[in-house]
Amino acid sequence: MAGHWWALPTPVRAWLTRRVVVLGAESTGTTTLSRDLAAELGCGWVPEFGRDWSRERPGGLGAPWHTAEST
């Protein structure tokens, strides 16, 4: 199948793509683990979103999070 990956429709490729999610509290090494794991597997990774959003969102770091922000 890998030799014909280009021929698969996008939704099929998305269904067949494996994903790894690394969860953990702040400052426990999840970013480092994710980056190193992606390098070892030779694939891309997505940096964490919450830290940057906490700084940029209305109210900044001091404002409480709301349910609507987590969806």
Jmol script that loads the backbone (N, CA, C; Angstrom):
load data "model"
ATOM      1  N   MET A   1       0.824  -1.194   0.000  1.00  0.00           N
ATOM      2  CA  MET A   1       0.000   0.000   0.000  1.00  0.00           C
ATOM      3  C   MET A   1       0.868   1.257   0.000  1.00  0.00           C
ATOM      4  N   ALA A   2       2.009   1.228   0.670  1.00  0.00           N
ATOM      5  CA  ALA A   2       2.834   2.429   0.759  1.00  0.00           C
ATOM      6  C   ALA A   2       3.269   2.924  -0.612  1.00  0.00           C
ATOM      7  N   GLY A   3       3.466   2.022  -1.542  1.00  0.00           N
ATOM      8  CA  GLY A   3       3.873   2.417  -2.886  1.00  0.00           C
ATOM      9  C   GLY A   3       2.776   3.132  -3.652  1.00  0.00           C
ATOM     10  N   HIS A   4       1.559   2.998  -3.183  1.00  0.00           N
ATOM     11  CA  HIS A   4       0.408   3.625  -3.857  1.00  0.00           C
ATOM     12  C   HIS A   4      -0.304   4.631  -2.959  1.00  0.00           C
ATOM     13  N   TRP A   5       0.403   5.093  -1.938  1.00  0.00           N
ATOM     14  CA  TRP A   5      -0.172   6.044  -0.983  1.00  0.00           C
ATOM     15  C   TRP A   5      -0.752   7.259  -1.693  1.00  0.00           C
ATOM     16  N   TRP A   6      -0.060   7.741  -2.706  1.00  0.00           N
ATOM     17  CA  TRP A   6      -0.489   8.921  -3.460  1.00  0.00           C
ATOM     18  C   TRP A   6      -1.860   8.712  -4.095  1.00  0.00           C
ATOM     19  N   ALA A   7      -2.234   7.484  -4.394  1.00  0.00           N
ATOM     20  CA  ALA A   7      -3.489   7.206  -5.093  1.00  0.00           C
ATOM     21  C   ALA A   7      -4.691   7.130  -4.156  1.00  0.00           C
ATOM     22  N   LEU A   8      -4.436   7.065  -2.862  1.00  0.00           N
ATOM     23  CA  LEU A   8      -5.541   6.977  -1.913  1.00  0.00           C
ATOM     24  C   LEU A   8      -6.179   8.346  -1.707  1.00  0.00           C
ATOM     25  N   PRO A   9      -7.495   8.407  -1.633  1.00  0.00           N
ATOM     26  CA  PRO A   9      -8.163   9.680  -1.348  1.00  0.00           C
ATOM     27  C   PRO A   9      -7.739  10.207   0.032  1.00  0.00           C
ATOM     28  N   THR A  10      -7.745  11.504   0.193  1.00  0.00           N
ATOM     29  CA  THR A  10      -7.310  12.138   1.439  1.00  0.00           C
ATOM     30  C   THR A  10      -8.008  11.566   2.676  1.00  0.00           C
ATOM     31  N   PRO A  11      -9.339  11.366   2.670  1.00  0.00           N
ATOM     32  CA  PRO A  11      -9.976  10.801   3.871  1.00  0.00           C
ATOM     33  C   PRO A  11      -9.463   9.397   4.206  1.00  0.00           C
ATOM     34  N   VAL A  12      -9.118   8.617   3.200  1.00  0.00           N
ATOM     35  CA  VAL A  12      -8.598   7.275   3.447  1.00  0.00           C
ATOM     36  C   VAL A  12      -7.208   7.363   4.057  1.00  0.00           C
ATOM     37  N   ARG A  13      -6.370   8.242   3.535  1.00  0.00           N
ATOM     38  CA  ARG A  13      -5.028   8.418   4.105  1.00  0.00           C
ATOM     39  C   ARG A  13      -5.121   8.873   5.555  1.00  0.00           C
ATOM     40  N   ALA A  14      -6.053   9.786   5.831  1.00  0.00           N
ATOM     41  CA  ALA A  14      -6.231  10.271   7.203  1.00  0.00           C
ATOM     42  C   ALA A  14      -6.644   9.125   8.131  1.00  0.00           C
ATOM     43  N   TRP A  15      -7.517   8.243   7.644  1.00  0.00           N
ATOM     44  CA  TRP A  15      -7.985   7.108   8.442  1.00  0.00           C
ATOM     45  C   TRP A  15      -6.840   6.139   8.725  1.00  0.00           C
ATOM     46  N   LEU A  16      -5.963   5.944   7.761  1.00  0.00           N
ATOM     47  CA  LEU A  16      -4.879   4.970   7.894  1.00  0.00           C
ATOM     48  C   LEU A  16      -3.644   5.512   8.613  1.00  0.00           C
ATOM     49  N   THR A  17      -3.573   6.816   8.805  1.00  0.00           N
ATOM     50  CA  THR A  17      -2.416   7.430   9.445  1.00  0.00           C
ATOM     51  C   THR A  17      -2.459   7.191  10.948  1.00  0.00           C
ATOM     52  N   ARG A  18      -1.375   6.688  11.482  1.00  0.00           N
ATOM     53  CA  ARG A  18      -1.290   6.471  12.933  1.00  0.00           C
ATOM     54  C   ARG A  18      -0.883   7.764  13.613  1.00  0.00           C
ATOM     55  N   ARG A  19      -1.441   7.986  14.770  1.00  0.00           N
ATOM     56  CA  ARG A  19      -1.137   9.183  15.544  1.00  0.00           C
ATOM     57  C   ARG A  19      -0.759   8.780  16.957  1.00  0.00           C
ATOM     58  N   VAL A  20       0.133   9.526  17.540  1.00  0.00           N
ATOM     59  CA  VAL A  20       0.529   9.323  18.927  1.00  0.00           C
ATOM     60  C   VAL A  20       0.252  10.619  19.665  1.00  0.00           C
ATOM     61  N   VAL A  21      -0.421  10.529  20.771  1.00  0.00           N
ATOM     62  CA  VAL A  21      -0.711  11.705  21.587  1.00  0.00           C
ATOM     63  C   VAL A  21       0.039  11.548  22.903  1.00  0.00           C
ATOM     64  N   VAL A  22       0.814  12.555  23.247  1.00  0.00           N
ATOM     65  CA  VAL A  22       1.565  12.539  24.501  1.00  0.00           C
ATOM     66  C   VAL A  22       0.900  13.537  25.442  1.00  0.00           C
ATOM     67  N   LEU A  23       0.427  13.044  26.557  1.00  0.00           N
ATOM     68  CA  LEU A  23      -0.247  13.892  27.541  1.00  0.00           C
ATOM     69  C   LEU A  23       0.577  13.931  28.822  1.00  0.00           C
ATOM     70  N   GLY A  24       0.550  15.056  29.473  1.00  0.00           N
ATOM     71  CA  GLY A  24       1.250  15.160  30.744  1.00  0.00           C
ATOM     72  C   GLY A  24       1.163  16.569  31.290  1.00  0.00           C
ATOM     73  N   ALA A  25       1.414  16.678  32.552  1.00  0.00           N
ATOM     74  CA  ALA A  25       1.391  17.990  33.209  1.00  0.00           C
ATOM     75  C   ALA A  25       2.549  18.840  32.704  1.00  0.00           C
ATOM     76  N   GLU A  26       2.462  20.122  32.972  1.00  0.00           N
ATOM     77  CA  GLU A  26       3.518  21.048  32.560  1.00  0.00           C
ATOM     78  C   GLU A  26       4.857  20.663  33.169  1.00  0.00           C
ATOM     79  N   SER A  27       5.896  20.922  32.413  1.00  0.00           N
ATOM     80  CA  SER A  27       7.279  20.712  32.865  1.00  0.00           C
ATOM     81  C   SER A  27       7.584  19.261  33.230  1.00  0.00           C
ATOM     82  N   THR A  28       6.973  18.326  32.514  1.00  0.00           N
ATOM     83  CA  THR A  28       7.261  16.911  32.755  1.00  0.00           C
ATOM     84  C   THR A  28       7.985  16.276  31.574  1.00  0.00           C
ATOM     85  N   GLY A  29       8.342  17.090  30.564  1.00  0.00           N
ATOM     86  CA  GLY A  29       9.116  16.578  29.438  1.00  0.00           C
ATOM     87  C   GLY A  29       8.303  16.127  28.248  1.00  0.00           C
ATOM     88  N   THR A  30       7.015  16.459  28.210  1.00  0.00           N
ATOM     89  CA  THR A  30       6.183  15.990  27.098  1.00  0.00           C
ATOM     90  C   THR A  30       6.612  16.589  25.756  1.00  0.00           C
ATOM     91  N   THR A  31       7.024  17.846  25.749  1.00  0.00           N
ATOM     92  CA  THR A  31       7.472  18.466  24.499  1.00  0.00           C
ATOM     93  C   THR A  31       8.752  17.802  24.006  1.00  0.00           C
ATOM     94  N   THR A  32       9.691  17.589  24.902  1.00  0.00           N
ATOM     95  CA  THR A  32      10.951  16.934  24.538  1.00  0.00           C
ATOM     96  C   THR A  32      10.692  15.513  24.059  1.00  0.00           C
ATOM     97  N   LEU A  33       9.849  14.782  24.771  1.00  0.00           N
ATOM     98  CA  LEU A  33       9.518  13.416  24.375  1.00  0.00           C
ATOM     99  C   LEU A  33       8.869  13.391  22.998  1.00  0.00           C
ATOM    100  N   SER A  34       7.921  14.277  22.760  1.00  0.00           N
ATOM    101  CA  SER A  34       7.233  14.323  21.466  1.00  0.00           C
ATOM    102  C   SER A  34       8.197  14.625  20.331  1.00  0.00           C
ATOM    103  N   ARG A  35       9.047  15.596  20.522  1.00  0.00           N
ATOM    104  CA  ARG A  35      10.011  15.988  19.494  1.00  0.00           C
ATOM    105  C   ARG A  35      11.007  14.851  19.220  1.00  0.00           C
ATOM    106  N   ASP A  36      11.515  14.228  20.273  1.00  0.00           N
ATOM    107  CA  ASP A  36      12.468  13.134  20.112  1.00  0.00           C
ATOM    108  C   ASP A  36      11.828  11.904  19.476  1.00  0.00           C
ATOM    109  N   LEU A  37      10.602  11.615  19.852  1.00  0.00           N
ATOM    110  CA  LEU A  37       9.876  10.485  19.267  1.00  0.00           C
ATOM    111  C   LEU A  37       9.652  10.700  17.775  1.00  0.00           C
ATOM    112  N   ALA A  38       9.256  11.899  17.399  1.00  0.00           N
ATOM    113  CA  ALA A  38       9.056  12.215  15.978  1.00  0.00           C
ATOM    114  C   ALA A  38      10.358  12.090  15.205  1.00  0.00           C
ATOM    115  N   ALA A  39      11.455  12.544  15.782  1.00  0.00           N
ATOM    116  CA  ALA A  39      12.757  12.434  15.124  1.00  0.00           C
ATOM    117  C   ALA A  39      13.146  10.974  14.935  1.00  0.00           C
ATOM    118  N   GLU A  40      12.915  10.161  15.952  1.00  0.00           N
ATOM    119  CA  GLU A  40      13.251   8.734  15.880  1.00  0.00           C
ATOM    120  C   GLU A  40      12.412   8.006  14.832  1.00  0.00           C
ATOM    121  N   LEU A  41      11.139   8.389  14.728  1.00  0.00           N
ATOM    122  CA  LEU A  41      10.238   7.738  13.776  1.00  0.00           C
ATOM    123  C   LEU A  41      10.302   8.363  12.386  1.00  0.00           C
ATOM    124  N   GLY A  42      11.007   9.489  12.269  1.00  0.00           N
ATOM    125  CA  GLY A  42      11.127  10.155  10.980  1.00  0.00           C
ATOM    126  C   GLY A  42       9.828  10.753  10.494  1.00  0.00           C
ATOM    127  N   CYS A  43       9.088  11.354  11.407  1.00  0.00           N
ATOM    128  CA  CYS A  43       7.803  11.955  11.033  1.00  0.00           C
ATOM    129  C   CYS A  43       7.695  13.349  11.644  1.00  0.00           C
ATOM    130  N   GLY A  44       6.635  14.038  11.320  1.00  0.00           N
ATOM    131  CA  GLY A  44       6.405  15.370  11.853  1.00  0.00           C
ATOM    132  C   GLY A  44       5.780  15.322  13.235  1.00  0.00           C
ATOM    133  N   TRP A  45       5.781  16.456  13.887  1.00  0.00           N
ATOM    134  CA  TRP A  45       5.116  16.570  15.177  1.00  0.00           C
ATOM    135  C   TRP A  45       4.465  17.934  15.284  1.00  0.00           C
ATOM    136  N   VAL A  46       3.508  18.045  16.158  1.00  0.00           N
ATOM    137  CA  VAL A  46       2.775  19.291  16.357  1.00  0.00           C
ATOM    138  C   VAL A  46       3.126  19.801  17.746  1.00  0.00           C
ATOM    139  N   PRO A  47       3.713  20.997  17.833  1.00  0.00           N
ATOM    140  CA  PRO A  47       4.052  21.522  19.161  1.00  0.00           C
ATOM    141  C   PRO A  47       2.802  21.801  19.986  1.00  0.00           C
ATOM    142  N   GLU A  48       2.981  21.863  21.283  1.00  0.00           N
ATOM    143  CA  GLU A  48       1.831  22.082  22.155  1.00  0.00           C
ATOM    144  C   GLU A  48       1.168  23.421  21.861  1.00  0.00           C
ATOM    145  N   PHE A  49      -0.114  23.454  22.048  1.00  0.00           N
ATOM    146  CA  PHE A  49      -0.913  24.619  21.721  1.00  0.00           C
ATOM    147  C   PHE A  49      -1.247  25.443  22.966  1.00  0.00           C
ATOM    148  N   GLY A  50      -1.484  24.771  24.062  1.00  0.00           N
ATOM    149  CA  GLY A  50      -1.998  25.431  25.262  1.00  0.00           C
ATOM    150  C   GLY A  50      -1.118  26.525  25.815  1.00  0.00           C
ATOM    151  N   ARG A  51       0.180  26.320  25.832  1.00  0.00           N
ATOM    152  CA  ARG A  51       1.084  27.315  26.418  1.00  0.00           C
ATOM    153  C   ARG A  51       1.038  28.630  25.636  1.00  0.00           C
ATOM    154  N   ASP A  52       1.168  28.552  24.301  1.00  0.00           N
ATOM    155  CA  ASP A  52       1.121  29.772  23.485  1.00  0.00           C
ATOM    156  C   ASP A  52      -0.235  30.446  23.576  1.00  0.00           C
ATOM    157  N   TRP A  53      -1.305  29.645  23.527  1.00  0.00           N
ATOM    158  CA  TRP A  53      -2.648  30.228  23.597  1.00  0.00           C
ATOM    159  C   TRP A  53      -2.869  30.909  24.953  1.00  0.00           C
ATOM    160  N   SER A  54      -2.336  30.343  26.020  1.00  0.00           N
ATOM    161  CA  SER A  54      -2.500  30.946  27.346  1.00  0.00           C
ATOM    162  C   SER A  54      -1.897  32.339  27.399  1.00  0.00           C
ATOM    163  N   ARG A  55      -0.800  32.550  26.681  1.00  0.00           N
ATOM    164  CA  ARG A  55      -0.157  33.867  26.666  1.00  0.00           C
ATOM    165  C   ARG A  55      -0.910  34.858  25.789  1.00  0.00           C
ATOM    166  N   GLU A  56      -1.441  34.382  24.653  1.00  0.00           N
ATOM    167  CA  GLU A  56      -2.026  35.267  23.642  1.00  0.00           C
ATOM    168  C   GLU A  56      -3.510  35.559  23.852  1.00  0.00           C
ATOM    169  N   ARG A  57      -4.202  34.726  24.553  1.00  0.00           N
ATOM    170  CA  ARG A  57      -5.652  34.859  24.685  1.00  0.00           C
ATOM    171  C   ARG A  57      -6.040  36.093  25.483  1.00  0.00           C
ATOM    172  N   PRO A  58      -7.285  36.537  25.321  1.00  0.00           N
ATOM    173  CA  PRO A  58      -7.749  37.690  26.092  1.00  0.00           C
ATOM    174  C   PRO A  58      -7.589  37.434  27.594  1.00  0.00           C
ATOM    175  N   GLY A  59      -6.951  38.333  28.274  1.00  0.00           N
ATOM    176  CA  GLY A  59      -6.723  38.187  29.705  1.00  0.00           C
ATOM    177  C   GLY A  59      -5.375  37.579  30.039  1.00  0.00           C
ATOM    178  N   GLY A  60      -4.725  36.976  29.047  1.00  0.00           N
ATOM    179  CA  GLY A  60      -3.392  36.420  29.250  1.00  0.00           C
ATOM    180  C   GLY A  60      -3.349  35.267  30.235  1.00  0.00           C
ATOM    181  N   LEU A  61      -2.187  35.090  30.835  1.00  0.00           N
ATOM    182  CA  LEU A  61      -1.960  33.955  31.726  1.00  0.00           C
ATOM    183  C   LEU A  61      -2.842  33.977  32.973  1.00  0.00           C
ATOM    184  N   GLY A  62      -3.260  35.164  33.391  1.00  0.00           N
ATOM    185  CA  GLY A  62      -4.043  35.266  34.622  1.00  0.00           C
ATOM    186  C   GLY A  62      -5.519  34.963  34.471  1.00  0.00           C
ATOM    187  N   ALA A  63      -6.023  34.936  33.257  1.00  0.00           N
ATOM    188  CA  ALA A  63      -7.460  34.730  33.051  1.00  0.00           C
ATOM    189  C   ALA A  63      -7.820  33.247  33.129  1.00  0.00           C
ATOM    190  N   PRO A  64      -8.970  32.923  33.711  1.00  0.00           N
ATOM    191  CA  PRO A  64      -9.373  31.512  33.776  1.00  0.00           C
ATOM    192  C   PRO A  64      -9.758  30.996  32.374  1.00  0.00           C
ATOM    193  N   TRP A  65      -9.565  29.698  32.174  1.00  0.00           N
ATOM    194  CA  TRP A  65      -9.979  29.074  30.912  1.00  0.00           C
ATOM    195  C   TRP A  65     -11.484  28.832  30.961  1.00  0.00           C
ATOM    196  N   HIS A  66     -12.104  28.857  29.794  1.00  0.00           N
ATOM    197  CA  HIS A  66     -13.543  28.618  29.667  1.00  0.00           C
ATOM    198  C   HIS A  66     -13.762  27.363  28.824  1.00  0.00           C
ATOM    199  N   THR A  67     -14.867  26.702  29.038  1.00  0.00           N
ATOM    200  CA  THR A  67     -15.166  25.462  28.320  1.00  0.00           C
ATOM    201  C   THR A  67     -15.079  25.654  26.809  1.00  0.00           C
ATOM    202  N   ALA A  68     -15.544  26.772  26.299  1.00  0.00           N
ATOM    203  CA  ALA A  68     -15.544  27.012  24.853  1.00  0.00           C
ATOM    204  C   ALA A  68     -14.130  27.027  24.269  1.00  0.00           C
ATOM    205  N   GLU A  69     -13.135  27.316  25.075  1.00  0.00           N
ATOM    206  CA  GLU A  69     -11.749  27.369  24.585  1.00  0.00           C
ATOM    207  C   GLU A  69     -11.137  25.984  24.426  1.00  0.00           C
ATOM    208  N   SER A  70     -11.699  24.987  25.020  1.00  0.00           N
ATOM    209  CA  SER A  70     -11.107  23.652  24.966  1.00  0.00           C
ATOM    210  C   SER A  70     -11.670  22.806  23.835  1.00  0.00           C
ATOM    211  N   THR A  71     -12.529  23.354  23.017  1.00  0.00           N
ATOM    212  CA  THR A  71     -13.095  22.563  21.925  1.00  0.00           C
ATOM    213  C   THR A  71     -12.538  22.981  20.600  1.00  0.00           C
TER     214      THR A  71
END
end "model"
wireframe off; spacefill off
backbone 0.3
color backbone group
